[in-house]
Amino acid sequence: MNEPLPPRATSLATDELYYTLNRLSRSFNRAADDIAWRHGVTLAEFNVLLVLAEGVLLSSAQLARRAFVTPQSSHQVVTTLVGRGLVETVDHPTDGRVKLARLTDEGWTVLDAARGELRVMQARAMAELAETDRERVPAILATLAETLQGGWFGDTEAAEAAAARRPLRGTLARTPDIRPLPPADRKKHS
């Protein structure tokens, strides 16, 4: 099992925290995406519903940052969720140009059902861990995210330089965020 690495190899990809966290993120996203689709929403919509469940009225720009989507996508997601009756908007108390979003009763119903499945999935993911480790994992991951949140450990210049080296978002390959088929159409395509 512990065979030597080929010449020039320095380590396994799985020895890197980045690689392991990326693998974990992809696994969680695939599972959460499946849960979201079963409840008639996209993953982006599910993330917005989760953020709105904190009970704070948020603008589309605030939701974009919190739900990991672009401001344009956030606006589209909120518009779609409003159209489906899962979210409603209200006027900002001091800025008439801004609308604030919140969950409707129907939005809470969809979210509660999906969140129940999400929690089962999360429990299954941590089932092999000791109880003390299960309690520590969320705090450890939050600490890692908070530490890196400001760019290169809070170094604004390094973060700006890195952003300047990246290609424009529009040139990157992206998976389209498409609407799930209505329940009746899903059966036809199964």
Sine and cosine of phi, psi and omega as CSV:
sin_phi,cos_phi,sin_psi,cos_psi,sin_omega,cos_omega
0.00,0.00,-0.61,0.79,-0.01,-1.00
-1.00,-0.09,0.88,0.48,0.01,-1.00
-0.95,0.31,0.53,-0.85,0.02,-1.00
-0.91,0.42,0.49,-0.87,0.04,-1.00
-0.96,0.29,0.49,-0.87,0.04,-1.00
-0.90,0.44,0.28,-0.96,0.02,-1.00
-0.82,0.58,0.56,-0.83,0.00,-1.00
0.96,0.27,-0.25,0.97,0.04,-1.00
-0.96,0.30,0.67,-0.74,-0.01,-1.00
-0.96,-0.26,-0.53,0.85,0.00,-1.00
-0.19,-0.98,0.18,-0.98,0.08,-1.00
-0.98,0.17,0.52,-0.85,0.06,-1.00
-0.85,0.53,-0.59,0.80,-0.03,-1.00
-0.94,0.35,-0.12,0.99,0.10,-0.99
-0.98,0.20,-0.23,0.97,-0.03,-1.00
-1.00,-0.05,0.78,-0.62,0.03,-1.00
-0.83,0.55,-0.68,0.73,0.01,-1.00
-0.80,0.59,-0.75,0.66,-0.06,-1.00
-0.89,0.46,-0.71,0.70,-0.02,-1.00
-0.90,0.43,-0.67,0.74,0.02,-1.00
-0.92,0.38,-0.59,0.81,0.06,-1.00
-0.90,0.43,-0.68,0.73,0.04,-1.00
-0.88,0.48,-0.70,0.72,0.04,-1.00
-0.88,0.47,-0.71,0.71,0.00,-1.00
-0.87,0.50,-0.70,0.71,0.01,-1.00
-0.90,0.44,-0.65,0.76,0.02,-1.00
-0.90,0.44,-0.72,0.69,0.01,-1.00
-0.90,0.45,-0.68,0.73,-0.01,-1.00
-0.89,0.45,-0.65,0.76,0.03,-1.00
-0.89,0.46,-0.70,0.72,0.00,-1.00
-0.92,0.40,-0.69,0.72,0.00,-1.00
-0.92,0.40,-0.59,0.80,0.04,-1.00
-0.88,0.48,-0.69,0.72,0.02,-1.00
-0.89,0.45,-0.68,0.73,0.04,-1.00
-0.88,0.48,-0.74,0.68,-0.02,-1.00
-0.85,0.53,-0.74,0.67,-0.01,-1.00
-0.87,0.50,-0.62,0.78,0.02,-1.00
-0.89,0.46,-0.38,0.92,0.00,-1.00
-0.96,-0.28,0.25,0.97,0.15,-0.99
0.98,0.18,0.32,0.95,0.05,-1.00
-0.77,-0.63,0.35,-0.94,0.08,-1.00
-0.99,0.12,0.17,-0.99,0.03,-1.00
-0.89,0.45,-0.66,0.76,0.04,-1.00
-0.88,0.48,-0.67,0.74,0.03,-1.00
-0.91,0.42,-0.66,0.76,0.03,-1.00
-0.87,0.49,-0.69,0.73,0.03,-1.00
-0.88,0.47,-0.66,0.75,0.04,-1.00
-0.89,0.45,-0.70,0.72,0.02,-1.00
-0.87,0.49,-0.67,0.74,0.03,-1.00
-0.87,0.50,-0.69,0.72,-0.01,-1.00
-0.92,0.39,-0.68,0.74,0.00,-1.00
-0.92,0.40,-0.39,0.92,0.01,-1.00
-0.93,0.38,-0.17,0.98,0.09,-1.00
-0.95,0.32,-0.21,0.98,0.10,-1.00
1.00,0.07,0.15,0.99,0.01,-1.00
-0.98,-0.20,0.74,-0.67,0.07,-1.00
-0.93,0.36,0.77,-0.64,-0.06,-1.00
-0.74,-0.67,0.54,-0.84,0.10,-1.00
-0.99,0.16,0.20,-0.98,0.05,-1.00
-0.87,0.49,-0.61,0.79,0.01,-1.00
-0.90,0.43,-0.67,0.74,0.04,-1.00
-0.91,0.41,-0.65,0.76,0.04,-1.00
-0.89,0.45,-0.61,0.80,0.00,-1.00
-0.84,0.54,-0.74,0.67,-0.01,-1.00
-0.91,0.42,-0.66,0.75,-0.09,-1.00
-0.98,0.19,-0.46,0.89,-0.09,-1.00
-0.97,-0.25,0.14,0.99,0.12,-0.99
0.91,0.42,0.65,0.76,0.07,-1.00
-0.75,-0.67,0.23,-0.97,0.05,-1.00
-0.96,0.29,0.34,-0.94,0.06,-1.00
-0.85,0.53,-0.63,0.78,0.01,-1.00
-0.90,0.43,-0.69,0.72,0.03,-1.00
-0.90,0.43,-0.64,0.77,0.01,-1.00
-0.86,0.50,-0.70,0.71,0.02,-1.00
-0.87,0.49,-0.70,0.71,0.02,-1.00
-0.90,0.45,-0.68,0.74,-0.01,-1.00
-0.89,0.45,-0.73,0.68,-0.01,-1.00
-0.89,0.46,-0.69,0.72,0.02,-1.00
-0.86,0.51,-0.69,0.72,0.02,-1.00
-0.90,0.43,-0.71,0.70,-0.01,-1.00
-0.91,0.41,-0.58,0.81,0.08,-1.00
-0.91,0.42,-0.70,0.71,0.01,-1.00
-0.88,0.48,-0.50,0.86,0.00,-1.00
-1.00,0.00,-0.04,1.00,0.04,-1.00
0.98,0.18,0.26,0.97,0.00,-1.00
-1.00,-0.02,-0.37,0.93,0.00,-1.00
-0.69,-0.72,0.50,-0.86,0.13,-0.99
-0.78,-0.63,0.40,-0.92,0.03,-1.00
-0.89,-0.45,0.49,-0.87,0.06,-1.00
-0.75,-0.67,0.37,-0.93,0.02,-1.00
-0.93,0.37,0.60,-0.80,0.12,-0.99
-0.91,0.41,0.65,-0.76,-0.07,-1.00
-0.91,0.41,-0.41,0.91,-0.05,-1.00
-0.83,-0.56,-0.20,0.98,-0.02,-1.00
-0.80,-0.60,0.98,-0.21,-0.07,-1.00
-0.89,0.45,-0.27,0.96,0.00,-1.00
-0.99,0.13,-0.25,0.97,-0.12,-0.99
-0.96,-0.28,0.71,-0.71,0.12,-0.99
-0.96,-0.27,0.61,-0.79,0.03,-1.00
-0.93,-0.36,0.65,-0.76,-0.08,-1.00
-0.97,-0.24,0.50,-0.87,0.12,-0.99
-0.46,-0.89,0.36,-0.93,0.00,-1.00
-0.95,0.30,0.56,-0.83,0.16,-0.99
-1.00,-0.05,0.07,-1.00,0.07,-1.00
-0.86,0.52,-0.67,0.74,0.04,-1.00
-0.89,0.45,-0.62,0.78,0.05,-1.00
-0.88,0.47,-0.67,0.74,0.06,-1.00
-0.88,0.47,-0.64,0.77,-0.01,-1.00
-0.89,0.46,-0.75,0.67,0.01,-1.00
-0.89,0.46,-0.73,0.69,-0.03,-1.00
-0.89,0.45,-0.71,0.71,-0.02,-1.00
-0.86,0.51,-0.67,0.74,0.02,-1.00
-0.91,0.41,-0.72,0.70,-0.01,-1.00
-0.92,0.39,-0.65,0.76,-0.01,-1.00
-0.90,0.44,-0.56,0.83,0.07,-1.00
-0.86,0.51,-0.71,0.71,0.04,-1.00
-0.92,0.39,-0.61,0.79,0.02,-1.00
-0.87,0.49,-0.69,0.73,-0.01,-1.00
-0.92,0.39,-0.57,0.82,0.09,-1.00
-0.90,0.44,-0.70,0.71,0.01,-1.00
-0.88,0.47,-0.69,0.72,0.00,-1.00
-0.90,0.43,-0.65,0.76,0.03,-1.00
-0.90,0.43,-0.65,0.76,0.03,-1.00
-0.90,0.44,-0.63,0.78,0.00,-1.00
-0.89,0.46,-0.53,0.85,-0.05,-1.00
-0.97,-0.23,0.12,0.99,-0.10,-1.00
-0.85,0.52,-0.54,0.84,-0.05,-1.00
-0.99,0.14,-0.10,0.99,-0.02,-1.00
-1.00,0.07,0.48,-0.88,0.12,-0.99
-0.90,0.43,0.47,-0.88,-0.03,-1.00
-0.79,0.61,-0.70,0.71,-0.01,-1.00
-0.89,0.45,-0.60,0.80,0.04,-1.00
-0.93,0.36,-0.63,0.78,0.04,-1.00
-0.86,0.50,-0.61,0.80,0.01,-1.00
-0.95,0.32,-0.51,0.86,-0.08,-1.00
-1.00,0.07,-0.46,0.89,-0.10,-1.00
-0.81,0.59,-0.78,0.63,-0.02,-1.00
-0.86,0.52,-0.65,0.76,0.00,-1.00
-0.93,0.38,-0.64,0.77,0.02,-1.00
-0.89,0.45,-0.74,0.67,-0.01,-1.00
-0.90,0.43,-0.61,0.79,0.04,-1.00
-0.90,0.44,-0.64,0.77,0.03,-1.00
-0.89,0.45,-0.69,0.72,0.04,-1.00
-0.87,0.49,-0.72,0.70,-0.01,-1.00
-0.90,0.44,-0.69,0.72,-0.01,-1.00
-0.90,0.44,-0.63,0.78,-0.02,-1.00
-0.90,0.44,-0.66,0.76,-0.05,-1.00
-1.00,-0.01,-0.13,0.99,-0.13,-0.99
-0.83,0.56,-0.62,0.79,-0.08,-1.00
-0.99,0.11,0.37,0.93,-0.06,-1.00
0.98,-0.21,-0.63,-0.77,0.02,-1.00
-0.98,0.20,0.99,0.11,0.00,-1.00
0.81,0.59,0.63,0.77,0.07,-1.00
1.00,0.06,0.07,1.00,0.01,-1.00
-0.99,0.13,0.99,-0.16,-0.09,-1.00
-0.87,0.49,-0.67,0.74,0.00,-1.00
-0.88,0.48,-0.70,0.71,0.01,-1.00
-0.90,0.43,-0.63,0.77,0.01,-1.00
-0.91,0.42,-0.67,0.74,0.01,-1.00
-0.92,0.40,-0.65,0.76,0.03,-1.00
-0.90,0.44,-0.66,0.75,0.02,-1.00
-0.90,0.43,-0.67,0.75,0.01,-1.00
-0.89,0.46,-0.61,0.79,0.00,-1.00
-0.92,0.39,-0.46,0.89,0.00,-1.00
-0.98,0.18,-0.30,0.95,-0.06,-1.00
-0.98,0.19,0.53,-0.85,0.08,-1.00
-0.93,0.36,0.33,-0.94,0.06,-1.00
-0.86,0.51,0.57,-0.82,-0.03,-1.00
-0.81,0.59,-0.62,0.79,-0.06,-1.00
-0.90,0.44,-0.33,0.95,-0.03,-1.00
-1.00,-0.01,-0.12,0.99,0.00,-1.00
-1.00,0.06,0.57,-0.82,0.06,-1.00
-0.93,0.35,0.74,-0.67,0.00,-1.00
-0.69,-0.72,0.57,-0.82,0.07,-1.00
-0.99,0.14,0.79,-0.61,-0.01,-1.00
-0.91,0.42,0.57,-0.82,0.03,-1.00
-1.00,-0.07,1.00,-0.03,-0.09,-1.00
-0.99,-0.16,0.40,-0.91,0.00,-1.00
-0.97,0.26,0.58,-0.81,0.10,-1.00
-0.93,0.37,0.43,-0.90,0.08,-1.00
-0.92,0.39,0.55,-0.83,0.11,-0.99
-0.87,0.50,0.46,-0.89,-0.06,-1.00
-0.76,0.65,-0.67,0.74,-0.03,-1.00
-0.90,0.43,-0.64,0.77,0.00,-1.00
-0.95,0.30,-0.50,0.87,0.02,-1.00
-0.87,0.49,-0.65,0.76,-0.03,-1.00
-0.90,0.44,-0.60,0.80,-0.01,-1.00
-0.91,0.42,-0.55,0.83,-0.07,-1.00
-1.00,-0.05,-0.03,1.00,-0.06,-1.00
-0.97,0.26,0.00,0.00,0.00,0.00
